[in-house]
Amino acid sequence: MTERLLFAKNGSPIVLCGGTALHSRYDPQAEAERYVSALSLDKSLTAFILVENALAYLADALKKKFPRSRVISLHSSAFYSQGGAEKASRLGPAAVWTPGKGIALDDFLEEILDGTAFEQIKLIEWRPGVNAYGEKSVRLLSGTLEILQRLHANEVTKKAFSLRWFRNFLRSLNLLGGAVSVQKGNCPAVMCASGPSLEEALPLILQKRKGLFVAAVSSSVPALLKHGVAPDLVAATDGGAWALRHLYESCRAFYDKNIVYAAALSAALPSQLDGKMILPICDGSLYQQLVLRALPVPSLTFPQRGMVGAAALDLVMALTSGPVYTAGLDFEHRDLYTHARPYAFEPLIDENANRFFPFYTRVFEREAAIRTGNANRVYKSWFKSHRARYGERLFTLSGGKDLTLPKGRMEQTPVFTRSGTSMAKNAGESAKVILKNALKDSRLKRQLEDELGEALAILENEPVNE
């Protein structure tokens, strides 16, 4: 598709795309204002995402009606990041995405919409542009909708769990007597999730175990142990109390071993981890950074993904510069199998079975509820769109694929070292004092209030349970 700039009758620049004018040839400003007036736009909107709006006339009309709003422009053609077209758009490069911008669309929208409520965002198509770019526009539009759905899902999760995450954070601090720092390695690594295909991959992992760094999400540990694979690291990032069932299994299996637990400080962690080697994971929030810096506690920082597998993959990619394999990262079921077996929740199902509601009926209904839910589709979509972020050193390991390890020199595994910091048993209470003092700083107060919300009451009224 060939684009070029020309001028309307009133002297304003417009874009001609394959012979089609994407703006009025007479008065593009008036055309855009009529377009905006015809839309039913709520006054509470604070962000507009424009798809194929060509030059900035639609954005100008929106800014006139919503002067405090943020306007973002998405294009399927790199023409709008070049020379005269970029200058004519007037939005500035920070608010415009085109192919070849150097950042994935997901990352661009996540960054620019950070802190914007989903219900305050409006997606608007510029029909002349969408029609001109055809299939490219359809892909851009559907991709944008998927990203917005994921961002909305993350927003809902954060709102629902923020109070629990903050309580978990304060309690987790009391367990960090064995906190460790890490020196990055360059060995091959495998990240084990708990999908059904993990069972196929485990014999191969066991065969190549020497020289391979094995990280496991906590729910996959029973399956690993059944096949004789002891992980080097267990990742615990789930904030729900149900996740404790998985960690209890790990604590029983490794009670006398120096295994490393990579633990999100907002995760639900059992008291059995007290004094264990814990690699703390900060979610990047201001309140966590302030506390960890003041105590001080070594940590790695990764954003909240809302997905255990994504958080574990971020972690493993940061621990080694070598190739990384995933196993059990399925996002789908195999008949009634939702996870690799054994699985920590199965005894719960078995315990509650009876002749009116037998075990297989319970399993069938649970599988159907998960399969028809939206979670697996959202997770799969996220990984598909973010695959390029991990580069060429990420591989999927399944039953029919070989696990090829580098030959020659010995590769370095990640090295974990106890920090030596003496953590008081009441570190959670110390954190509350740190945050109370931070709230007195006007530069920090608003962001802390936005992050903590209802959890602010905990600072005054609720003791930290050890």
Sequence and secondary structure as in RCSB ss.txt:
>XXXX:A:sequence
MTERLLFAKNGSPIVLCGGTALHSRYDPQAEAERYVSALSLDKSLTAFILVENALAYLADALKKKFPRSRVISLH
SSAFYSQGGAEKASRLGPAAVWTPGKGIALDDFLEEILDGTAFEQIKLIEWRPGVNAYGEKSVRLLSGTLEILQR
LHANEVTKKAFSLRWFRNFLRSLNLLGGAVSVQKGNCPAVMCASGPSLEEALPLILQKRKGLFVAAVSSSVPALL
KHGVAPDLVAATDGGAWALRHLYESCRAFYDKNIVYAAALSAALPSQLDGKMILPICDGSLYQQLVLRALPVPSL
TFPQRGMVGAAALDLVMALTSGPVYTAGLDFEHRDLYTHARPYAFEPLIDENANRFFPFYTRVFEREAAIRTGNA
NRVYKSWFKSHRARYGERLFTLSGGKDLTLPKGRMEQTPVFTRSGTSMAKNAGESAKVILKNALKDSRLKRQLED
ELGEALAILENEPVNE
>XXXX:A:secstr
  EEEEE TTS EEEEETTEESS SS HHHHHHHHHHTS   TT  EEEEES  STHHHHHHHHHSTT EEEEE 
SSGGGGSHHHHHHH S GGGEE TTSSS HHHHHHHHTTT  GGGEEEEE HHHHHHHTHHHHHHHHHHHHHHHH
HHHHHHHHHHHHHHHHHHHHHHHTTGGGBEEEE B S EEEE  STTHHHHHHHHHHT TT EEEEEGGGHHHHH
HTT   SEEEE   SGGGHHHHHHHHHHTTTS  EEEEETTS   GGGTTSEEEEEE   HHHHHHHHHTT   E
E    S HHHHHHHHHHHHBSS EEEES  SS BTTB S SS TTHHHHHHT  SSS HHHHHHHHHHHHHHSSH
HHHHHHHHHHHGGGGGGGEEE  TTS      SS     EEEE      TTHHHHHHHHHHHHTTSHHHHHHHHH
HHGGGHHHHHH     
